[in-house]
Amino acid sequence: MTIDAKKAHAAEVDFNALRMFVAVADAASFSAAARKLNLPKWSVSRRLSQLEAAMGVPLLHRTTRRVVLSPAGTALYERIAHLISSLEQAAVESPDELGEPAGSLRISAPNYLGSAFLADAVTKFTTRYPRVYCDLYLHSQPLDFAVEGFDIALRAAPQQMKDSSLVARPACPIYARLFASPQYLETHGTPDEPADLAAHRWVAHRGLLSFQLESRSGSATFRPQGPICCDDIFSSARPSVRARVSVSFRPSWLRRI
């Protein structure tokens, strides 16, 4: 048999077939192995025949009273029995029995999320898992998270997740409020409806294309555009609003502008 042929045969061998083989070898019986695996006897017998065909050698000698391993079957059993046992044990163990989490956890998040939420969450996490070291980076720069080696990245704008291979899940909604100085509103007018906002000067978020507005009259999607754009709008917008030159929005937990 050539090397390529051996590889092809190995690819046809699956874990369940090997598990059935070990069970039959341990019990020296198809019936007993089938009962242990909670499978029909014919199913176990057929899978073992398929395994022998894939291996290209007989693994079992069947008699009327018992099943005996062939030399090839004995060699295979000695190689895989402990592996099958370990895998079965791991499948039924609880996470605590598998070992306490340990190592480094690299987390990337914007400054405003880090100061508002992550400090407390990371403290609780490291208290629960003292062998885990949390490496926290607070910034809003666009990153290649995989190349930079981050395990978790929190972002307010999904558009910042450029790598489509990343797994993204919503963590929580962020409720924000619109802010403007009295002097700005006196000069440019106070908007009454979402449509009025398009005429105003904005500090826009580089990664946030649009957001959902909720008001007494209903909801609307709005895309802010203006003379200023930044990647940490909740921190950087403050000087522009105080300078009376723009409208911006900040999370509802940040009361003061």
Secondary structure, DSSP 4 states (H G I P E B T S, - for coil): --HHHHHHHHHT--HHHHHHHHHHHHHT-HHHHHHHHT--HHHHHHHHHHHHHHHTS--EEE-SS-EEE-HHHHHHHHHHHHHHHHHHHHHHS-TTTT----EEEEEEE-HHHIIIIIHHHHHHHHHH-TTEEEEEEE------HHHHT-SEE--S-GGG---TTS---------EEEE--HHHHHHH----SGGGGGGS-BEEETT---EEEEETTEEEEE----SEEES-HHHHHHHHHHTTS-BEEEETT----
